[in-house]
Each structure stands twice: as structure tokens, then as C-alpha cells.
Amino acid sequence: MSTIAVAEEKRSLNWLLLLLKARTFVALVLVFAYFAIEAPNFLSMANAVLISKHVAINAFLAIGMTFVIITGGIDLSVGSVVGLTGMIAGWLVLYGIDPGLGWSIQFNTFEIVLIVCAVGIFVGWINGIVITKLNVAPFIATLGMLYVARGASLLLSEGRTFPNLNGVAEYGSDSFPFIGAGSFFGIPVMILMLVAAACVAAYIAGRTPLGRHIYATGGNERGAALSGVRVDRVKLFVYMFSGLMAALVGLIIASQLKASHPATGEFFELNAIAAAVLGGTSMSGGRGRIWGTIVGAFVIGILSDGLVMMGVSSFWQMVIKGLVIVTAVIIDQAQSRLQARIALAQEAAP
């Protein structure tokens, strides 16, 4: 093959690779354009606010899931942790803690947030310990936690809903609904929280030694360990961070609805995985970007809300989301093979 032909092939491969890397943005444009044309009132301001709130809930979980998947793991427990932390928030708002001495300990909104976040982090820590110290596969460990957390949330209220979470001014918990329904200068608080969480996660991933260790662990765990990376600590961090993101979602939903139900969060883990994978996170580990995940969350959110607005059955929605996940993984594998091919071509070039 002539030098000109080799150069042309390399140029074509690079353009194809660029297109594969930009697949999330392409998907976002196509989905948005389709529903803007086909779905009634899709471009209305009210629908834009609604979609942004739905995207925020999914994006929180997807950010935590991105870190976990980059290390080569998976966290199937996040949906159940959403339900558990929401129920704990509802319990604290309504009843506080009764030490059995004829009086109860009540908490203000800030303290409730801290306690619920601590619970989410603790659940993530348990996942990490089971995976790193007991050598249980992440799929099995987090699947077990899925059932444990869901069962615990049901036991907490015996399957009932905690309603009327308006809080009590005397205890300083009356601002609890503000977390999910409040706004600053017209911007919902939950969106501001998402922006803060995304910026922190992106900074960790791209600007800190911890971020480099997360990528190294997923790329080659044994090589990272031999290079001095404390792999177990890295894994503990990513599962604790995922638990924290799930706790924030539990708080937001309980605050937004002013009620908490033990079934909240069912199948949320699927949307989080879909957003992360669609955003370019490799299921084999070692590759992924937080901002790509955010775009992936927008694709999933717009797809879900657009299908609802068009009256598509919830059953078909599940089918479509499943196909999106499979397609994203197939494209990711194609990208990996293409990158390997380009690397070989560069080595073979004169």
C-alpha cells in the first residue's frame, strides 16, 4: 500500500473515531430534534423545567456510577439506597430519634441532610469493604445490598408512606421542602446542587491524583497496584461517593414530594448505568468523562419525557432504554477496536 493510501486510511479512521467519541452529542441533537417536532408542547418552558429536574435526579446517580464503572465495577444498589435514605429523611422530619427516655431528639434541616448523606456514604463503604476485603464480585455485592437496603426501607415504615414532610418551625426542619422545590433567581436548588456535584466530580477526575488513580485502577488494576496505587482505598472511595449521590437523590425526592415511600428509586440504577455508558464510560473500565455522563443523562431524560408526552407505553419505554444500553456498549466496543487499529497503523507507518 502506498504512503498516500496509508495516510488516507488513517485520516478516515480518525474521522470515524471522532464521530464515535461524539456519539452522545449526536444522540442528544437527534433526540431533541425528533421530540421537538413530534411531541406536543415539548419546547415549552414548563416542560424544559420538568425535564431538567428529571435529568438532575438521574445525573446525580450517573455521576457516582461513572466513577464506579471507570474502576471496572458496578453499583446496582443505588436505587434502593435512594429509597432507604428518603425513608430515613422522612422519619427524621416526622419523628426524630426516640432514645426511649420519654423524650425525642429533633433535628433541623441541615442536620437531617448530614445524617442522610452519612447513611448513603456508610452503605457505599459497606459495598466497598465487601468488594475489597472479602473479594466479592461488585455485581453480587451490590445486588445483595440492593435487597438489603430495599428491605430496610420497607421495615422502617412497615411498607407505609411517610406523608406531610413539611417540617416544624420550632425544630428548624420547616425548610426541608426547599431542597427539592426551592429556587434561587429562578433556578431550582436541585439544579444548582447538580452543577456543584458535577464540578467537584470533574475536578476530582481530571485534576487530582485520586482521579488518576481511579482511571489507573480501571485500566490495569494489577499494574496500578504495582505502581503504588492503593487500589482498595480507591474502590472504597468510588462506592462511598456513589452512596453519597444516591443519598442526595433520596433527599431531593422526599423534599420535592413532601413524602417518602419505600419503593422510591426502583430501576433508577438502570437509568444511571445507561447515562454513564451512553456518555462514553467504558464498561470494561479505565475510560469515561463526567461531562459526557451529564450529556448522557440529558439524552435519557429527554428520551423518557418525550416518550411519555407522545403517549408511548411504559413497557415500550423499558424496551427502548434496554436497547439504548446495548447499543451504547456495542458502539463502545467498536470505539475500542478502532483505537487499537489506529494505534497499530501508527506503529506500522514509516
C-alpha positions in Angstrom: 0.0 0.0 0.0 1.4 3.4 -1.0 2.2 6.1 1.6 -0.7 8.2 0.2 -3.2 5.4 0.6 -2.0 4.8 4.2 -2.4 8.5 5.0 -5.9 8.5 3.5 -6.8 5.4 5.6 -5.5 6.9 8.8 -7.5 10.1 8.1 -10.7 8.2 7.5 -10.1 6.2 10.7 -9.5 9.3 12.7 -12.7 10.9 11.4 -14.7 7.8 12.3 -13.1 7.7 15.8 -14.1 11.4 16.3 -17.7 10.6 15.3 -17.8 7.7 17.7 -16.4 9.8 20.5 -19.1 12.5 19.8 -21.9 9.9 19.7 -23.5 11.3 22.8 -23.8 14.8 21.4 -25.1 13.4 18.1 -27.7 11.3 20.0 -28.7 14.4 22.1 -29.3 16.5 19.0 -31.2 13.8 17.2 -33.5 13.0 20.2 -34.1 16.7 20.9 -34.9 17.5 17.3 -37.2 14.5 16.9 -39.3 15.3 20.0 -39.3 19.0 19.3 -41.1 18.1 16.0 -43.3 15.2 17.1 -44.2 15.8 20.8 -46.8 18.5 21.6 -45.6 21.3 23.9 -42.1 19.8 24.1 -40.4 23.1 23.7 -42.5 24.9 26.3 -40.7 26.4 29.3 -42.7 24.3 31.8 -41.6 21.1 30.1 -38.0 22.4 30.0 -38.0 22.9 33.8 -39.7 19.5 34.3 -37.1 17.7 32.1 -34.2 19.4 33.9 -35.5 18.1 37.2 -35.8 14.6 35.9 -32.4 14.8 34.4 -30.9 16.1 37.6 -32.2 13.1 39.6 -30.7 10.7 37.0 -27.5 12.7 36.6 -26.6 12.6 40.4 -26.7 8.8 40.3 -24.9 8.6 36.9 -22.0 10.7 38.3 -21.4 8.3 41.1 -21.9 5.3 38.7 -19.3 6.8 36.3 -16.6 6.6 38.9 -17.6 3.1 39.9 -17.7 1.8 36.3 -14.3 3.5 35.5 -12.7 1.3 38.2 -14.2 -1.7 36.5 -17.1 -2.2 39.0 -20.8 -1.7 39.1 -23.3 -0.5 41.7 -26.7 -2.0 41.5 -27.8 -0.7 44.9 -28.1 3.0 44.2 -31.9 2.8 43.5 -32.5 1.0 46.8 -30.3 3.5 48.6 -32.4 6.3 47.2 -35.5 4.7 48.8 -33.7 4.0 52.1 -32.3 7.5 52.5 -35.6 9.0 51.6 -37.4 7.0 54.3 -34.7 7.9 56.8 -35.2 11.6 55.9 -38.9 11.2 56.3 -38.5 9.5 59.7 -36.2 12.2 61.0 -38.6 15.0 59.8 -41.7 13.4 61.4 -40.4 11.7 64.5 -36.7 12.5 65.1 -34.9 9.9 67.2 -36.6 8.4 70.3 -33.9 7.1 72.8 -36.7 5.5 74.9 -36.5 8.0 77.8 -39.8 9.7 77.3 -38.5 12.4 75.0 -37.2 12.6 71.4 -34.2 14.2 69.7 -35.3 16.5 66.9 -33.1 17.8 64.1 -33.1 20.9 61.8 -32.9 20.6 58.1 -29.1 20.9 57.9 -28.6 18.1 60.5 -31.1 15.9 58.6 -29.1 16.4 55.4 -25.9 15.5 57.1 -27.3 12.3 58.7 -28.9 11.1 55.5 -25.7 11.8 53.5 -23.7 9.9 56.2 -26.1 6.9 55.8 -25.5 6.9 52.0 -21.7 7.1 52.5 -21.9 4.3 55.0 -23.8 2.0 52.7 -21.2 2.7 50.0 -18.5 1.9 52.5 -20.1 -1.5 53.2 -20.2 -2.2 49.5 -16.6 -1.3 49.2 -15.5 -3.4 52.2 -17.3 -6.4 50.9 -15.7 -6.0 47.4 -12.2 -5.2 48.5 -11.7 -7.2 51.7 -14.0 -10.1 51.1 -13.2 -10.3 47.4 -16.9 -10.5 46.4 -17.6 -9.5 42.8 -19.1 -6.0 42.6 -22.2 -7.3 40.8 -23.0 -9.8 43.6 -22.1 -7.4 46.4 -24.2 -4.5 45.2 -27.0 -6.8 44.2 -27.2 -8.1 47.7 -27.1 -4.5 49.0 -30.0 -3.7 46.7 -32.2 -6.2 48.5 -30.9 -5.3 52.0 -31.5 -1.5 51.5 -34.9 -2.1 50.0 -35.9 -4.4 52.8 -34.6 -2.0 55.4 -36.7 0.9 53.9 -39.8 -1.3 54.0 -39.1 -2.4 57.6 -38.7 1.2 58.6 -42.3 2.1 57.9 -43.8 -1.4 57.5 -44.4 -0.6 53.9 -46.2 2.7 54.5 -45.6 6.1 53.2 -44.3 9.0 55.4 -46.6 11.9 54.4 -46.6 15.6 55.0 -42.9 16.2 55.3 -43.4 20.0 55.9 -41.2 20.0 59.0 -41.7 22.0 62.1 -40.5 25.6 62.5 -39.8 25.1 66.2 -37.2 22.4 65.3 -35.8 24.2 62.3 -36.9 21.5 59.9 -39.6 23.6 58.1 -37.1 24.4 55.3 -36.9 20.7 54.3 -39.2 21.1 51.3 -36.9 23.9 50.0 -34.3 21.3 49.0 -36.4 19.8 46.2 -38.8 22.6 45.4 -36.9 25.8 46.2 -35.0 28.0 43.8 -32.5 30.8 43.6 -33.1 33.5 41.0 -35.5 31.2 39.2 -33.0 28.3 39.1 -34.2 25.2 41.1 -32.0 24.3 44.0 -31.6 20.7 42.8 -30.1 22.0 39.5 -27.6 24.1 41.5 -26.7 21.1 43.6 -26.2 19.1 40.4 -23.9 21.7 38.9 -21.8 21.7 42.2 -21.6 17.9 42.3 -20.6 17.7 38.6 -17.9 20.3 39.0 -16.5 18.6 42.1 -16.6 15.2 40.3 -15.0 16.6 37.2 -12.3 18.3 39.2 -11.5 15.0 41.1 -11.4 13.0 37.8 -9.3 15.5 35.8 -7.2 17.4 38.3 -6.3 15.3 41.2 -4.0 12.3 41.9 -7.1 10.4 43.1 -8.7 10.9 39.7 -5.6 9.5 38.0 -5.7 6.5 40.4 -9.3 5.9 39.6 -8.5 5.6 35.9 -5.4 3.6 36.5 -7.3 1.1 38.7 -9.9 0.6 35.9 -7.3 0.4 33.1 -5.0 -2.1 34.8 -5.7 -2.9 38.4 -2.6 -5.1 38.9 -0.4 -2.6 37.2 -1.8 0.2 39.2 -1.2 -1.7 42.5 2.4 -2.4 41.5 2.8 1.3 40.7 1.9 2.2 44.3 -1.8 3.0 43.8 -3.8 1.9 46.9 -6.4 0.2 44.8 -8.6 -0.8 47.8 -8.8 2.8 49.0 -9.7 3.9 45.5 -12.5 1.4 45.3 -13.8 2.4 48.8 -13.9 6.0 47.7 -15.9 5.4 44.5 -18.5 3.3 46.2 -18.8 5.8 49.1 -19.2 8.6 46.5 -21.9 6.6 44.7 -23.7 6.2 48.0 -23.5 9.9 48.7 -25.0 10.7 45.3 -27.8 8.2 46.0 -28.5 9.8 49.4 -28.8 13.3 47.7 -31.3 11.9 45.3 -33.3 10.4 48.2 -33.3 13.8 50.0 -34.4 15.6 46.8 -37.3 13.3 46.0 -38.6 13.2 49.6 -38.3 17.0 49.8 -39.9 17.5 46.4 -42.9 15.3 47.1 -43.1 16.2 50.8 -43.4 12.5 51.3 -41.2 9.4 51.2 -42.2 5.9 50.0 -40.1 2.7 50.4 -40.5 1.8 46.8 -38.8 5.1 45.6 -35.8 4.5 43.4 -36.9 1.3 41.7 -34.9 0.8 38.5 -33.1 4.1 39.0 -29.8 2.1 38.7 -30.7 1.2 35.1 -31.1 4.8 34.1 -27.8 5.7 35.8 -25.9 2.9 34.0 -27.5 3.9 30.7 -26.5 7.6 31.1 -22.9 6.7 32.1 -22.4 4.2 29.2 -24.1 6.5 26.7 -21.9 9.3 27.9 -18.8 7.3 26.9 -17.9 5.4 30.1 -16.4 2.0 29.1 -18.0 -1.0 30.9 -14.6 -2.6 30.8 -13.2 0.2 32.9 -10.4 2.8 32.5 -12.3 5.3 30.4 -15.1 7.8 31.0 -15.8 11.5 31.5 -18.2 13.2 33.9 -19.4 15.8 31.4 -20.1 13.0 28.9 -22.2 11.4 31.6 -24.2 14.6 32.1 -24.9 14.7 28.4 -25.9 11.1 28.5 -28.3 11.9 31.4 -29.9 14.5 29.2 -30.4 12.0 26.4 -32.0 9.5 28.7 -34.2 12.3 30.4 -35.3 13.8 27.1 -36.0 10.3 25.7 -38.1 9.3 28.7 -40.1 12.5 28.9 -40.6 12.7 25.2 -41.9 9.1 25.0 -44.3 10.0 27.9 -45.5 13.1 26.1 -46.2 11.0 22.9 -48.2 8.5 24.9 -45.8 5.6 24.5 -46.5 2.7 26.8 -44.2 2.4 29.9 -43.5 -1.2 28.8 -42.1 0.0 25.4 -40.1 2.7 27.3 -38.3 -0.1 29.2 -37.6 -1.9 25.9 -36.2 1.2 24.3 -34.0 2.0 27.3 -32.6 -1.5 27.2 -31.9 -1.2 23.5 -30.1 2.1 24.2 -27.8 0.5 26.8 -27.0 -2.4 24.5 -26.3 -0.1 21.5 -24.1 2.1 23.6 -22.0 -0.8 24.7 -21.7 -2.1 21.1 -20.5 1.3 20.0 -18.1 1.5 22.9 -16.6 -1.8 21.9 -16.3 -0.6 18.3 -14.5 2.5 19.5 -12.0 0.4 21.4 -11.3 -1.8 18.4 -10.9 1.3 16.2 -8.5 2.9 18.6 -6.4 -0.3 18.7 -6.5 -0.4 14.9 -5.3 3.2 14.7 -2.5 2.5 17.2 -1.3 -0.4 15.1 -1.5 1.7 11.9 0.7 4.4 13.5 3.2 1.8 14.6 3.4 0.3 11.2 3.7 3.7 9.5 7.2 4.6 8.1 
